[in-house]
Amino acid sequence: MIIGCGNVAWHIAKKLGTKKNITLEVYNHGVNKNLEEFWKQFRCKTTVGLSHIADDADVYFICVTDSAIADCAKYIHPKNPHALLVHTSGSAAVSELGKRVHGTGVFYPVQTFSKSDEIKWNEVPVLLEAGDKQALDGLRQLAELFSRNVKVLTYPERLKVHLSAVLVNNFVNALYVSAADLLRSENDEKSVVSFKMLEPLITQTCRKALEMEPAKAQTGPARRRDKKVIKKHLHLLSEDRQLQKVYKSITKLIQEQQGRYAELQGKVK
């Protein structure tokens, strides 16, 4: 049973749809064109209205925004005392599901989801938390249908992972957007400059960050404290004060990080 029809719900349904003897049902609080796509793709039952959620399922996935988890959970009343009710949030506590006679837990895949993505579930870290040992055992079996990389974390640990994921994914992508906008604003129809030109750099940067310490992998004018280049960049951003402010803040962050890293290396030596 899946509550919600967003990107996370889509990929959970897509994965479970490959398993035999699993019946999918998808519910949403209101009319949504995505529900029709679920039916077309997975041939599963789709229903509008949380008050119609069936009470005979073994597992309920709540795949909604954090602010809606508690409200959605109120509509779910399984007859099976061994049923599992889980949410998929990285930042919401398991207590958002309320006090239950059946199992509750968290099933948080550390991944970014867009509907068109091909997700390699076996490689995706799936972080678990449960209300009790019995629920955790059932949740672990469920998670192992998805991934070989399953870990049990406390709520504070999971929240730190979620924040780190936001930094390396959402925040970095926001800078990609700014870079693309900057190049686009400078382009004319005959220009050969495009965001695609940065692909080898992006790939190499990600590879280095994963293969060595991120602090050691850092390069650029901020790390070198190259005031002349930094001044040129800030001048180029003079008409975009918000991005200019971000540039200054990240430059300061890099320099402070490199200072701490150099100090740490000195102590290690």
Residue pairs with C-beta under 8 A, 6 or more apart in sequence:
1 25
1 27
1 53
1 54
1 57
1 59
1 60
1 61
2 9
2 12
2 13
2 24
2 25
2 26
2 27
2 60
2 61
2 63
3 9
3 26
3 27
3 28
3 50
3 53
3 60
3 61
3 62
3 63
3 64
3 72
3 76
4 27
4 28
4 61
4 62
4 63
4 64
4 72
5 26
5 28
5 32
5 34
5 35
5 38
5 46
6 34
6 63
6 64
7 113
7 114
7 115
8 63
8 88
8 109
8 113
9 26
9 38
9 61
9 63
10 34
10 37
10 38
10 113
10 115
11 113
11 117
11 119
12 61
12 63
12 88
13 24
13 26
13 38
13 41
13 42
13 44
14 41
14 42
14 119
15 119
15 121
15 145
15 146
16 22
16 24
16 145
17 24
17 41
17 42
17 44
19 145
23 44
24 42
24 44
24 45
25 44
25 45
25 46
25 47
25 54
25 57
26 35
26 38
26 44
26 45
26 46
26 47
27 46
27 47
27 48
27 49
27 50
27 52
27 53
28 34
28 35
28 46
28 47
28 48
29 48
29 49
29 50
29 68
29 72
30 48
31 48
32 48
35 46
35 48
36 46
38 44
38 46
39 45
39 46
47 53
50 72
50 75
51 75
53 60
53 75
53 76
55 77
55 78
55 79
56 78
56 79
56 80
57 78
57 80
57 83
58 80
58 82
58 83
58 84
59 83
59 84
59 86
59 142
60 76
60 78
60 83
60 84
60 85
60 86
61 86
61 87
61 88
61 107
62 69
62 72
62 73
62 76
62 85
62 86
62 87
62 88
62 97
63 87
63 88
64 72
64 87
66 89
66 91
66 92
66 96
69 87
69 89
69 92
69 96
69 97
70 96
70 97
70 98
73 85
73 87
73 96
73 97
73 98
74 98
76 85
78 85
78 102
80 102
81 101
81 102
82 102
82 103
82 134
82 138
83 102
83 103
84 102
84 103
84 104
84 105
84 135
84 138
84 139
84 142
85 97
85 100
85 102
85 103
85 104
85 105
86 97
86 104
86 105
86 106
86 107
86 139
86 142
87 94
87 96
87 97
87 106
87 107
88 106
88 107
88 108
88 109
89 96
89 106
89 108
90 108
90 110
90 127
90 158
90 159
90 161
90 162
90 165
91 158
91 159
91 162
91 163
92 106
93 155
94 104
94 105
94 106
94 129
94 130
94 131
94 155
97 104
97 131
98 104
100 131
102 135
103 130
103 131
103 132
103 134
103 135
103 138
103 139
104 130
104 131
104 135
105 128
105 129
105 130
105 131
105 135
105 136
105 139
106 127
106 128
106 129
106 130
106 158
107 126
107 128
107 139
107 142
107 143
108 126
108 127
108 128
108 158
108 161
108 162
109 121
109 124
109 125
109 126
109 127
109 146
109 147
110 124
110 125
110 126
110 127
110 161
110 165
111 119
111 124
111 125
112 169
113 119
121 146
121 147
122 147
122 148
122 149
123 147
123 148
123 149
124 146
124 147
124 149
125 147
125 149
125 150
125 151
126 143
126 146
126 147
126 149
126 150
126 151
127 151
127 152
127 153
127 158
127 161
128 136
128 139
128 140
128 143
128 150
128 151
128 152
128 153
129 152
129 153
129 154
129 155
129 158
130 136
130 139
130 152
136 152
140 150
140 152
143 150
144 150
153 161
175 246
176 195
176 202
178 243
178 246
179 195
179 198
180 195
182 243
183 193
183 194
183 195
183 197
184 195
186 193
187 193
187 194
205 217
208 217
209 217
211 217
213 261
215 257
215 258
215 261
216 261
218 254
218 257
218 258
220 254
221 229
221 230
221 233
221 251
222 230
222 250
222 251
222 254
222 255
223 254
223 255
223 258
225 255
230 251
233 247
234 244
234 247
234 248
237 243
237 244
237 247
238 244
